[in-house]
Amino acid sequence: MKPLAPISSSARITLGIAFFVLFVAAWSYATFGGFVSKTFLANPLTMLNDGWDLLTKQGFLTDIGMTIWRVIGGFVLAAVFAVPIGILMGAYKPVEAFLEPFVSFARYLPASAFIPLLILWAGIGELQKLLVIFIGSVFQLILMVAVTVGSVRRDLVEASLTLGARDAGVLKRVLVPAAAPGIAEILRLVLGWAWTYVIVAELIGSSSGIGHMIIDSQALLATGQIIFGIIVIGVIGLISDYAFKALNRALFPWSIL
């Protein structure tokens, strides 16, 4: 291996699969070998049986659908607000000076700390869960988008001004296209954080969703169901991550993501 040396797609896939194989092997050795009590950690076969029971008898597919809807709804809401504000902050220094102190302050506030207030304000329905995801994502997105737009090469801006472009033209034809691949990558990364926020929101005051199933399973010491729920989140996240990458490559072929 050499630093930053590329590898083939087949090698990348093989190495990725190899890690999961080793992980499951270690898990199986610890549980089937009796080194860990099944009360604290179910073995892979028990996890699969519990997962099948969840899907076929306990309506877990509905829970999965509700969680996906909440993630998409809250994340899209955050992106609609954050991307334009972040672009303006990155492009115009007075806007950055006005908003950055508050955004930098707000992004350190844990979304979970707002749950009691959000329950008071919005109840325990869907709006409360969407707002948790929104609060957890929007300030991170704003700052990251602003940094990406502000990092666009200065010579591109100066060249466009030399060629007669006006301020609006520089923003529309230089800054936004140059920053678009980076913004898309930011959206991909923050989408992963949104999954963390939705599970936190579902652990409190929820009657559906993957997080609700996990907290119910904890009361029953059903570690197989808990692990299955966690794995489902990981699988959905992995699929969405690769889908996001493929979409970004299709939309921005001039950039390597």
Beta strands, then each sheet from edge to edge (+ up, - down):
end
